[in-house]
Each structure stands twice: as C-alpha cells, then as structure tokens.
Amino acid sequence: MTTPHPQQVNQQAYAPAPQVPAAAPAGNWQAGPGGLYTSPIPVTRTHLGHAISSEWTKIKSVRSTMWTLGVFLFLVIGIGLLVATQTNDRDYVNVPFSLPAFFGLVLGQICLITLGVLVVSSEYGTGMIRTTFTASPQRHRVLAAKVLIYFAVAYVTSAVAIGLVGLATSAMHSGPEATGTEWAGTVFKGALYVSLLGVLALAVGSMLRHSAGAITAMLGLVLVPAILPAFLMISQSTRKIGEKMMDYNAPNSLAKIFGLDTESGHGNPQLWLLIGLTVAALAGAFALLEKRDV
C-alpha cells in the first residue's frame, strides 16, 4: 500500500469547487465528478394551487370527513323529510318549502363544527403538522388552503342537503293551498351560515391546536347564547342583553333565515355578524400561526 505524496494531498484539499455557469437554471443542477448534472425533473415554483391540491387529498382521505358529512346529511335530509311528511299543504302558506331542513340543520351544524376543528387540529394531535410545514414553509398558504377547501366542501354539502329537502317538500305539498315563498335564497343563506360556523371552528382549532378544547369552545359559543337568555330575561337590568342574545344565537338566526321570523331582515344582520366574527377569528389564527414554533 503506497502513501500519497504530501503535495498531492494539498492539491486535493484545496481544489476549487466547480463553478455554476451563468446560464444554468437555479435549483436544477448538481455538481458531479465529471462536471454539472442537469436533473430531468423540472423545478417549478410552488403556489397556492399546490397547497389546495394537498389539502383536498387530505380531507377526502381521512375517515372523519366521511363520518361527519354522512351524519350531517342523514340529520338534515332525514329529519327534513320526516318533518315534511308530518305537514300538510296549508302549513306552507307564506313560508318556503325548504323550511323542514331547518330542523335538521339545528343538529347538523354540530357535525360541520366538529369537522372544521378536525381539519386543522388533527394534524397537531398526530404531529403531522411538522411534516406539512416542512413541505410548505409558507404557513399562511397552508391555512388559507385549509379554509378554502373546507368551506367549499361544507357549502356544497349543505346546499345539496337543503335543496333536496326543499325539492322533496315541494313535490309532496304542491297543492293550491301551498302558496309558499321563494326558497332558493334559504338554500344559499342557510348553507352559508352553517359553513361559516365551520370556518369559525377551523380558526378556533388553529388557535387552540387541541381538538377537544376547540370543539368544547365552539359548542359553548353555539349553545350558551341559546340557553342563557332564559335566565337573563328574568331581571329587568339584563333583559335587553338577553333579548339581543336571543336574536343573534345560532338556532334563532337559522330560524330567521328560513322564514320563521321575518321581522329582522330574513336573518341578514345575523349573517353579517357571523361573517365579522369569522374574519376576526381567521385574522387571529393567521397572526398566531406565524408567531409559534409549530
């Protein structure tokens, strides 16, 4: 075995690194023993579309999506059709044919709230959020993709469920006594309201990063304003607070959207309030996402 000459060792140690030609594409070359190697895999800049594609793959692959949406459809359509069969033509004078869907949405909204939380908190629970942020360091892009995909899925599912109940009810009660009202708007606004509740839950899940805690917080936000007015309206000093809480809680907001109470703009003020709360919660979620380690 021969020992290399010291001068040869010095020449190898201080050999200049291969130079990158000015025309070589960034991120597409690799230095090799024989010069430059050009990768056959094209290098493209990532954008929001890639994040949306990734989140769509996630949301359609996990079992929680199928279970929560399946239960939601069962509640809205099942309860809606059950209510429709127990009514007659005269019950739809000046009320929309989609009204039976309201009774299913009161329970079904809990399913969308749960799914909204799980869309983001489940990754924190399993630790997969580290892999997600490693693959996509732009955290705001990941959260934006989650919001867009979830809202699209929740809105389409809700609109289809409400629309099917409305069509079935109009077919069952299409007599001359059932004058009815225009019910296409209830499909749009009803689906928008429950979908925004889910997006609000997604934002809360992103801020709390804990499934049970976020679901509990959202259930309190939905149920407490529906129960507390009964106690607040006992006293004259808190009666106005109770009345406002009664007008803007989730069940009464949906009731106004579906025409059970038309004195307050068909639920438009309640819908705008929910939009404001959702935007504020999303702003907080985006701000906290950039400040935390994971």
C-alpha positions as CSV (number, residue, x, y, z in Angstrom):
1,M,0.0,0.0,0.0
2,T,1.5,3.3,-1.1
3,T,1.2,6.6,0.7
4,P,0.2,9.6,-1.4
5,H,2.8,12.4,-1.7
6,P,2.0,15.4,0.7
7,Q,1.9,17.7,-2.3
8,Q,-0.9,15.6,-3.9
9,V,-2.9,15.7,-0.7
10,N,-2.6,19.5,-0.5
11,Q,-3.7,19.9,-4.1
12,Q,-6.8,17.7,-3.5
13,A,-7.7,19.5,-0.3
14,Y,-7.6,22.9,-1.9
15,A,-9.1,22.0,-5.2
16,P,-11.5,24.7,-6.3
17,A,-15.2,23.9,-6.2
18,P,-17.0,23.5,-9.6
19,Q,-18.4,26.7,-10.9
20,V,-22.0,27.1,-11.9
21,P,-22.4,28.5,-15.4
22,A,-24.4,31.7,-15.6
23,A,-27.0,30.1,-17.9
24,A,-27.6,27.1,-15.6
25,P,-31.2,27.1,-14.2
26,A,-31.4,27.7,-10.5
27,G,-32.1,24.6,-8.4
28,N,-31.8,22.2,-11.4
29,W,-28.1,21.3,-11.4
30,Q,-25.8,19.2,-9.3
31,A,-22.0,19.1,-9.1
32,G,-20.6,15.7,-10.1
33,P,-17.2,14.2,-10.7
34,G,-17.4,14.9,-14.4
35,G,-18.9,18.5,-14.1
36,L,-22.5,19.5,-14.0
37,Y,-25.5,17.2,-13.9
38,T,-28.9,18.5,-15.1
39,S,-31.9,16.9,-13.3
40,P,-34.6,15.5,-15.6
41,I,-37.2,16.5,-13.0
42,P,-38.5,20.1,-13.8
43,V,-38.2,22.6,-10.9
44,T,-41.3,24.7,-10.6
45,R,-42.2,27.4,-8.1
46,T,-44.9,26.4,-5.6
47,H,-48.1,28.3,-5.3
48,L,-51.5,28.2,-3.5
49,G,-52.8,25.7,-6.0
50,H,-50.3,23.1,-4.8
51,A,-51.4,23.6,-1.2
52,I,-55.1,23.4,-2.2
53,S,-54.4,20.1,-4.0
54,S,-52.6,18.7,-0.9
55,E,-55.4,19.8,1.4
56,W,-58.0,18.3,-0.9
57,T,-56.2,15.0,-0.8
58,K,-56.1,15.1,3.0
59,I,-59.8,16.0,3.6
60,K,-61.1,13.3,1.2
61,S,-58.7,10.6,2.6
62,V,-59.4,10.8,6.3
63,R,-62.4,8.9,7.8
64,S,-63.6,11.8,9.9
65,T,-64.7,13.6,6.8
66,M,-66.9,10.8,5.6
67,W,-68.4,10.2,9.0
68,T,-69.2,13.8,9.9
69,L,-70.6,14.7,6.5
70,G,-72.5,11.4,6.4
71,V,-74.1,12.1,9.7
72,F,-74.8,15.7,8.6
73,L,-76.6,14.6,5.5
74,F,-78.5,11.9,7.5
75,L,-79.7,14.5,10.0
76,V,-80.6,17.3,7.6
77,I,-82.3,15.2,4.9
78,G,-83.7,12.5,7.3
79,I,-85.2,14.9,9.8
80,G,-86.3,17.3,7.0
81,L,-88.2,14.6,5.1
82,L,-89.7,13.3,8.4
83,V,-91.0,16.8,9.2
84,A,-92.2,17.3,5.6
85,T,-94.3,14.1,5.8
86,Q,-96.0,15.3,9.0
87,T,-97.1,18.6,7.5
88,N,-99.9,19.5,5.0
89,D,-100.3,22.0,2.2
90,R,-101.7,24.7,4.4
91,D,-98.5,24.8,6.5
92,Y,-96.6,26.3,3.6
93,V,-98.6,29.5,3.2
94,N,-96.0,32.3,3.0
95,V,-93.2,30.0,4.2
96,P,-90.6,28.3,2.0
97,F,-90.7,24.7,1.1
98,S,-87.1,24.3,2.4
99,L,-88.4,25.0,6.0
100,P,-88.2,21.3,7.1
101,A,-84.4,21.4,6.5
102,F,-84.1,24.0,9.4
103,F,-84.9,21.3,12.0
104,G,-82.1,19.1,10.7
105,L,-79.6,21.9,10.5
106,V,-80.1,22.8,14.2
107,L,-78.4,19.4,14.9
108,G,-76.4,19.1,11.7
109,Q,-74.4,22.2,12.3
110,I,-72.6,20.4,15.2
111,C,-71.2,18.0,12.6
112,L,-69.8,20.8,10.5
113,I,-68.3,22.5,13.6
114,T,-66.6,19.2,14.5
115,L,-65.2,18.7,11.0
116,G,-63.9,22.3,10.9
117,V,-62.0,21.8,14.1
118,L,-60.6,18.4,13.0
119,V,-59.4,19.7,9.6
120,V,-56.6,21.5,11.4
121,S,-56.3,20.2,15.0
122,S,-56.0,16.5,14.0
123,E,-52.6,17.3,12.4
124,Y,-51.4,18.9,15.6
125,G,-52.6,15.8,17.6
126,T,-50.7,13.4,15.4
127,G,-47.6,15.6,14.9
128,M,-48.1,15.6,11.1
129,I,-48.2,19.3,11.1
130,R,-44.4,19.3,11.3
131,T,-44.3,17.4,8.0
132,T,-46.8,19.8,6.5
133,F,-44.9,22.9,7.4
134,T,-41.6,21.3,6.3
135,A,-43.1,20.6,2.9
136,S,-44.7,24.0,2.7
137,P,-42.8,26.6,4.9
138,Q,-45.3,29.3,3.9
139,R,-47.6,28.6,6.8
140,H,-50.2,31.2,5.8
141,R,-50.6,29.4,2.5
142,V,-51.3,26.1,4.3
143,L,-54.0,27.6,6.5
144,A,-55.5,29.5,3.5
145,A,-55.8,26.3,1.6
146,K,-57.4,24.5,4.5
147,V,-60.0,27.3,4.8
148,L,-60.8,27.3,1.1
149,I,-61.1,23.5,0.8
150,Y,-63.2,23.2,3.9
151,F,-65.6,26.0,3.0
152,A,-66.1,24.6,-0.5
153,V,-66.9,21.1,0.9
154,A,-69.1,22.3,3.7
155,Y,-71.0,24.8,1.5
156,V,-71.7,22.3,-1.3
157,T,-72.8,19.6,1.1
158,S,-75.1,22.0,3.0
159,A,-76.6,23.5,-0.2
160,V,-77.3,20.0,-1.6
161,A,-78.9,18.8,1.6
162,I,-81.2,21.9,1.9
163,G,-82.0,21.8,-1.8
164,L,-83.0,18.1,-1.7
165,V,-85.3,18.7,1.3
166,G,-86.9,21.7,-0.5
167,L,-87.5,19.8,-3.7
168,A,-89.0,16.8,-1.9
169,T,-91.2,19.1,0.2
170,S,-92.5,21.0,-2.8
171,A,-93.3,17.7,-4.6
172,M,-95.2,16.4,-1.6
173,H,-97.1,19.7,-0.9
174,S,-97.7,21.2,-4.3
175,G,-101.5,21.7,-3.9
176,P,-103.3,25.0,-4.4
177,E,-103.2,25.8,-0.7
178,A,-99.4,25.7,-0.5
179,T,-98.6,29.1,-1.9
180,G,-95.2,29.0,-0.5
181,T,-92.4,31.7,-1.0
182,E,-89.2,31.8,-3.0
183,W,-86.9,29.3,-1.2
184,A,-83.7,29.5,-3.3
185,G,-82.4,32.2,-1.0
186,T,-82.8,30.0,2.0
187,V,-80.5,27.4,0.3
188,F,-77.8,30.0,-0.3
189,K,-78.0,31.7,3.1
190,G,-78.7,28.6,5.2
191,A,-75.7,26.8,3.6
192,L,-73.5,29.9,4.0
193,Y,-74.4,30.3,7.7
194,V,-73.6,26.8,8.8
195,S,-70.4,26.7,6.6
196,L,-69.2,29.9,8.2
197,L,-69.8,28.3,11.6
198,G,-67.5,25.6,10.5
199,V,-64.8,28.0,9.2
200,L,-65.0,29.8,12.6
201,A,-64.4,26.4,14.2
202,L,-61.4,25.8,12.0
203,A,-59.9,29.2,13.1
204,V,-60.5,28.3,16.7
205,G,-58.9,24.9,16.2
206,S,-55.9,26.6,14.6
207,M,-55.5,28.9,17.6
208,L,-56.1,26.3,20.3
209,R,-54.4,23.4,18.5
210,H,-56.4,20.9,20.5
211,S,-59.4,19.0,19.2
212,A,-61.4,18.6,22.4
213,G,-60.7,22.1,23.6
214,A,-61.7,23.7,20.3
215,I,-64.9,21.6,19.9
216,T,-65.9,22.4,23.5
217,A,-65.3,26.1,22.9
218,M,-67.4,26.1,19.7
219,L,-70.2,24.1,21.4
220,G,-70.2,26.7,24.1
221,L,-70.4,29.5,21.6
222,V,-73.4,27.9,19.9
223,L,-75.3,26.5,22.9
224,V,-74.7,29.1,25.7
225,P,-76.3,32.0,23.8
226,A,-79.3,29.8,23.1
227,I,-79.8,28.9,26.8
228,L,-78.5,31.9,28.7
229,P,-81.3,34.4,27.6
230,A,-83.9,32.4,29.5
231,F,-82.0,33.5,32.7
232,L,-81.0,37.0,31.6
233,M,-84.6,37.9,30.8
234,I,-85.8,37.3,34.3
235,S,-84.3,40.5,35.5
236,Q,-85.1,43.9,34.0
237,S,-81.5,45.0,34.2
238,T,-80.3,42.2,32.0
239,R,-83.4,41.9,29.9
240,K,-82.1,43.8,26.9
241,I,-78.9,41.7,26.8
242,G,-81.0,38.6,26.9
243,E,-83.2,39.8,24.0
244,K,-80.1,40.6,21.9
245,M,-78.6,37.3,22.6
246,M,-81.9,35.6,21.8
247,D,-82.0,37.4,18.4
248,Y,-78.4,36.5,17.4
249,N,-77.9,33.0,18.7
250,A,-77.4,30.2,16.1
251,P,-80.8,28.5,16.2
252,N,-82.8,31.7,16.1
253,S,-80.5,33.0,13.3
254,L,-81.3,29.9,11.2
255,A,-85.0,30.3,12.0
256,K,-85.0,33.8,10.7
257,I,-83.1,32.7,7.5
258,F,-85.8,30.1,6.9
259,G,-88.7,32.5,7.3
260,L,-89.9,31.6,10.8
261,D,-89.3,35.3,11.8
262,T,-89.2,37.9,9.0
263,E,-89.2,41.0,11.2
264,S,-85.4,41.3,11.3
265,G,-84.4,41.1,7.6
266,H,-84.6,37.4,7.0
267,G,-81.5,36.8,9.1
268,N,-79.2,39.2,7.2
269,P,-78.0,41.0,10.4
270,Q,-77.2,37.7,12.0
271,L,-75.4,36.5,8.9
272,W,-73.2,39.7,8.8
273,L,-72.4,39.3,12.5
274,L,-71.2,35.8,11.8
275,I,-69.1,36.9,8.9
276,G,-67.4,39.6,11.1
277,L,-66.7,37.0,13.8
278,T,-65.3,34.6,11.3
279,V,-63.0,37.2,9.7
280,A,-61.7,38.3,13.1
281,A,-61.1,34.7,14.2
282,L,-59.2,34.0,11.0
283,A,-57.1,37.1,11.4
284,G,-56.1,35.8,14.9
285,A,-55.4,32.4,13.6
286,F,-53.1,33.7,10.8
287,A,-51.3,36.0,13.3
288,L,-50.7,33.2,15.8
289,L,-49.6,30.8,13.2
290,E,-46.6,32.9,12.2
291,K,-45.5,33.5,15.8
292,R,-45.4,29.9,17.0
293,D,-42.7,27.4,16.5
294,V,-45.0,24.8,15.1
